[in-house]
Amino acid sequence: MPAELLVGIDVGTTGAKAIICDRHGQVLAQAGEEYPTAFPQPGWAEQDPDAWWQATRRVLRKVLADANVAPQAVAAIGVSCQAPSLVAVDAQGVPVHPALIWMDRRSEPQCDHLRATLDEDMVARINGGRIDPYFLAPKLMWLRDRAPDAYDRCHYVLQTNGYIVHKLTGVFSMDSSHAPLTLLFDNDRQTWSPALLDAMHVDAAKLPPITPCADIVGAVTREAAAATGLAAGTPVIAGMTDGTAASIEVGLVRPGEAAEMTGQSTVLLVCSDTPYQGKVLFPLGHPMAGLHLVVGAMVATGGALRWFRDQLGASEVAEAQRLGVDPFDLLSQKAAQSQPGANRVIFLPYMYGERSPIWDSAARGVFFGLSLATTKADLVRAIMEGAAFGLRHNVEAAAEAGFTLATLTCVGGGARSALWNQIKADVLNRPVALPGAAFGAPMGDAIVAAAGVGLYASIEDAVTQMVKPGPTFTPQPDNVARYENFYRVYRALYPALRQPFHDLAEVGE
């Protein structure tokens, strides 16, 4: 029997997830494992790359065992990840510094320097991004300035999936969907930009070759096979960002199709046949030639809910353990006890600064409208509604930039909550759909891998055969009207609080 099974792996912000499926998209097994994030100082966010690898190899072993299939039946492997993260490794692929993940904001001083010395319009014109600590180049500049020994020992700068791909294959690479997130990529020429490299004084030799997402970069080594249970020689594709993988999971292969992915963050992904050039949103590579993704991305939507679980949800966690269910399911049930508008509580989801559309490292989370009548249910619902308000803000920013949505599909861990999906439909006043099987980015990895090894003639063909439609949530008119009023208040809060946010950031410095 020919090898026709696919493995998709996503190394996300909170944990690693893997699936194994057949060429028709039928999932045989899935597994996940969390790992921690360290916050050594305000604005810093680090992870241990070895924790990614240990979680990855364990979930791979589990899906292979649970599916009860021979490793030789796996035709290909695809890996996606949180993005962008700075993973500096030596010539042997060993990290020389903890990974600075996408949430890390410590490179704000480097960004200030770039804003003072560099034409931001040039960055937007060539790369499509903006000067902000979210992107890779400022993080690399911080490493050069503040950890020079690590910078000198750095042979290559990898992304999270590039590190896992290297652990699997021994090959150094960076996939084409990650390249725009460096701020060093020329979107028109699809290569590293000499002008941006020179302007930011980045050593081009530390950037690995750019490889198209679906291209095979190597094969599983004997050492990796022993660690993971995979068969040595199994092809591994270059992979992609988690957002790119999510866009494929729901079949975004035509301009105007859009998805929102809620995990740690909420990310809006709009498929386009023209690249984004601006400062409010940012570009992301699409695995199909001629297509692009326009992205509006927040920081801590699902992350805010996780914070609530960890800090204020002890009773739900204990009850979930007793019942053998996910605590987030119980939190969603709790939120359903509150009415639309959360008893007049509005949440600003800026728990670790914010990306688009406000791009403000100093912004912080706010519960606005608390009273003695406020309940736990109100707080949880307000978090969900605040995420939906932020999503709408990004949808409006995309429309202002000329990118309108023909469709919208919800994916990611947040899509498991029917309540949250309905809130998004009501806040946006548009239908939101779900895929038939919401397995997240690992399914997108599997689809692209299927095309990469020739099980299908193209990614579009693989999408046609492997992506199944799911239910649709339609707006409820009474809720739509109610949310319009709350959204106006939401939009007024950040401009009113911007200066106090920055004043607060300076207190104690």
Secondary structure, DSSP 8 states (H G I E B T S, - for coil): ----EEEEEEE-SSEEEEEEE-TTS-EEEEEEEE---B--STT--EE-HHHHHHHHHHHHHHHHHHHT--GGGEEEEEEEESS--BEEE-TTS-BSS-EE-TT--TTHHHHHHHHHHS-HHHHHHHTS--S-TTSHHHHHHHHHHH-HHHHHH--EEE-HHHHHHHHHHS---EETTTGGGGT-EETTTTEE-HHHHHHTT--GGGS--EE-TTSEEEE--HHHHHHHS--TT-EEE--EEHHHHHHHHTT--STTEEEEEESSSEEEEEEESS---SSSSEEEE-SSTT-EEEEEE-SSSHHHHHHHHHHH-HHHHHHHHHHTS-HHHHHHHHHTTS-TTTTT-EEE--TT-B-TTT-BTT---EEES--TT--HHHHHHHHHHHHHHHHHHHHHHHHHTT---SEEEEESGGGG-HHHHHHHHHHHTS-EEEESS---HHHHHHHHHHHHTTSSSSHHHHHHHH--EEEEE---HHHHHHHHHHHHHHHHHHHHHHHHHHHHHHTT-
